[in-house]
């Protein structure tokens, strides 16, 4: 499996953090590349991007002061294949990235990503009461996977809350 490069830089408005790359993302080298993943549609419909980007344009988010990374780098078919050891290691790597890059907002694309990162048992959608890493805002958004049982409109409404940070 091929890794998928992070698209990050210092002082981003939003750093999106997924679970890990899908097999399709590994094959293409681009984030959220599975055709069933709605990430790019959600960003556009939430008003965060000026058009609906294709996965192959993932690097263009940097021009909008938004970036992409994952809590675990190893591609898998599903997030439930990620081991506790991988989450533990990924959490520390992610903390160091956030400290170094200083994004305004860290948007966890999936409640499970945030719970693994924060060590909390529960979290509401949206801005969290306090950040794990001081100086940033933690924001929990639904996963964009096609497997998520929420209506697209509900997901988009949560992502729209990010607009105040860009």
C-alpha positions in Angstrom: 0.0 0.0 0.0 1.2 3.5 -0.8 1.0 6.2 1.8 -1.0 9.4 1.1 0.9 12.6 1.6 -0.3 15.2 4.1 -1.2 18.6 2.7 -0.2 20.9 5.5 1.5 24.1 6.3 1.8 26.5 9.3 -1.1 28.6 10.4 -3.9 26.9 8.5 -7.4 28.0 9.2 -8.6 24.4 9.2 -6.7 21.1 9.4 -9.0 18.2 8.5 -8.0 14.9 10.2 -9.4 11.6 8.9 -9.1 8.1 10.4 -6.7 6.8 7.7 -6.4 6.5 3.9 -8.8 4.2 2.1 -7.5 1.6 -0.3 -8.6 3.8 -3.2 -6.8 6.8 -1.7 -3.7 4.6 -1.4 -4.0 3.6 -5.1 -4.5 7.2 -6.3 -2.4 9.0 -3.8 -5.2 11.4 -2.9 -7.3 12.0 0.2 -11.0 11.0 0.2 -10.7 9.3 -3.2 -13.3 6.6 -2.7 -16.2 7.5 -5.0 -18.6 6.7 -2.1 -16.9 9.2 0.1 -18.8 12.5 0.2 -16.0 14.8 1.7 -15.6 17.0 -1.4 -19.3 17.4 -1.9 -19.8 18.3 1.8 -17.1 20.9 1.7 -18.6 22.5 -1.3 -22.2 22.4 -0.1 -21.1 23.8 3.3 -19.6 26.8 1.5 -16.0 25.9 2.4 -14.7 25.6 -1.2 -15.6 27.6 -4.2 -16.4 24.5 -6.3 -16.7 20.8 -5.8 -13.1 19.6 -5.9 -12.1 16.2 -7.2 -9.9 14.0 -4.9 -7.1 14.6 -7.4 -7.3 18.3 -6.5 -6.8 17.7 -2.7 -3.6 19.8 -2.7 -5.6 22.8 -3.7 -7.1 23.1 -0.2 -3.7 24.6 0.8 -4.6 27.6 -1.3 -7.7 28.1 0.8 -5.6 27.7 4.1 -7.0 24.3 4.7 -5.0 21.1 5.1 -5.4 17.3 5.2 -3.9 14.6 7.4 -4.9 11.4 9.2 -4.5 10.0 12.7 -3.2 6.8 11.2 -1.1 6.7 8.0 -1.7 3.0 7.1 -4.3 2.5 4.4 -7.1 0.0 5.2 -10.4 -1.2 3.8 -12.2 0.1 6.9 -11.4 2.1 10.0 -12.1 -0.9 12.2 -8.9 -2.5 10.9 -6.8 0.1 12.7 -5.1 -1.3 15.8 -4.9 0.3 19.3 -1.2 0.6 18.9 -1.6 2.4 15.6 -4.0 4.9 17.2 -1.7 5.4 20.2 1.3 6.1 17.9 -0.8 8.2 15.5 -2.2 10.3 18.4 1.3 11.3 19.4 2.4 12.1 15.8 -0.8 14.1 15.3 -0.2 16.1 18.5 3.3 17.0 17.3 1.9 18.1 13.9 -0.7 20.3 15.6 1.9 21.9 17.9 4.3 22.6 15.0 1.7 23.8 12.5 -0.6 25.8 14.8 -3.9 25.5 12.8 -6.7 27.7 14.1 -9.1 24.7 13.9 -8.6 21.0 13.9 -11.6 19.4 12.3 -11.9 15.7 13.1 -13.7 14.0 10.2 -15.5 11.4 12.2 -16.4 11.4 15.9 -14.3 8.2 16.3 -11.2 10.1 15.2 -11.7 12.7 17.9 -12.5 10.2 20.6 -9.3 8.2 19.8 -7.3 11.5 19.8 -8.8 13.1 22.9 -9.2 9.9 25.0 -12.8 11.1 25.8 -15.7 8.7 25.8 -18.3 11.1 24.3 -18.3 14.3 22.3 -20.9 16.5 20.7 -20.9 17.6 17.1 -19.1 20.9 16.5 -16.7 23.0 18.5 -15.5 21.2 21.6 -15.4 22.9 25.1 -11.6 22.8 25.2 -8.8 21.8 22.9 -6.5 18.8 23.4 -3.6 20.9 22.2 -3.7 24.5 23.6 -4.0 27.3 21.1 -6.3 25.5 18.7 -10.1 24.8 18.4 -11.1 21.2 18.2 -14.2 20.6 16.0 -15.9 17.3 15.6 -17.7 16.6 12.3 -19.4 13.5 11.0 -17.4 11.1 8.9 -17.9 11.8 5.1 -18.0 8.0 4.4 -20.9 6.8 2.5 -21.4 4.3 5.3 -22.5 7.0 7.7 -26.3 6.8 8.4 -26.9 10.6 8.7 -28.6 12.5 5.9 -26.2 14.5 3.8 -28.1 17.7 4.7 -27.5 17.1 8.4 -23.8 16.5 7.8 -23.5 19.7 5.7 -25.2 21.8 8.4 -22.5 20.7 10.9 -19.7 21.5 8.4 -21.3 24.9 7.8 -20.3 25.9 11.3 -16.7 25.8 10.2 -17.3 28.8 7.8 -16.8 31.3 10.7 -13.2 30.1 11.0 -12.2 30.7 7.3 
